[in-house]
Amino acid sequence: MYFSAGTLFWSRPRLMAVNVILISCVILLTFPVTIPGSPAPPVLVASKAGNDLLETLRTYEQRLPKSHYQLFHQINRVIDPYIDFSYMGRMILGLHWKQANALQREAFNREFRTMLIGLSSDILMKYVLGRGLLEHIDIVYLPARLVPGDTRVKVRAKLLLHGTLPFDVQLSLKKTARGWKIYDASAEGFSLVSSYRSIYDSEIRHLGLYTVIQDLIVLNTRWQRDDYS
């Protein structure tokens, strides 16, 4: 018996790693950053994403009652300039990308983006906002190794939660016609893209890409309801 993609995310123990990565990525794009020395352009992109989202969340945290629907759309708006969801979706589908038609590619990218932002906003609502964490977590971005002509770079960072050991996080960026864009994130060696590629490769082989996309559409209806909280 095979589970749908939506059920799969919430039920299988092996997906705990994805949850850890997702939470880490949310935190990485949420809290204030410290950049030693003269940062390279990709580091500036990563830090700008964090500062913009932090300002949005601090403003949102002061507003009651909290609305998941509103938070979802605010996060979607703020991170849009910084993340290349199209390239991320292509990497996650892997070999299945070549077999998919244009409509399937567009649909998967759209629904995966909605799912990822929806889960991120859900984590923020349940575990971050209203708990005072915004004042107790810092991010220190480390110097990036960037050679002239490079079109990809990894930006490493230390997540500092007061009273605990530093947590290693890494963002992968690529240079596009619109500047540097984030397309992957890793936490303690676990890659967001690689984890989801493994998940969806198995699902697509057993259920087909059409079914996986339909399952994502059903899962994503919750984020689109203005009464979801």
Secondary structure by P-SEA (a helix, b strand, c coil): ccccaaaaacccccaaaaaaaaaaaaaaacbbbbbcccccaaaaaaaaaaaaaaaaaaaaaacccccaaaaaaaaaaaaccccaaaaaaaaaaccccccccaaaaaaaaaaaaaaaaaaaaaaaacccccccccccbbbbbccccccccccbbbbbbbbbcccccbbbbbbbbbbccccccccccccccccaaaaaaaaaaaaaacccaaaaaaaaaaaaccccccccc
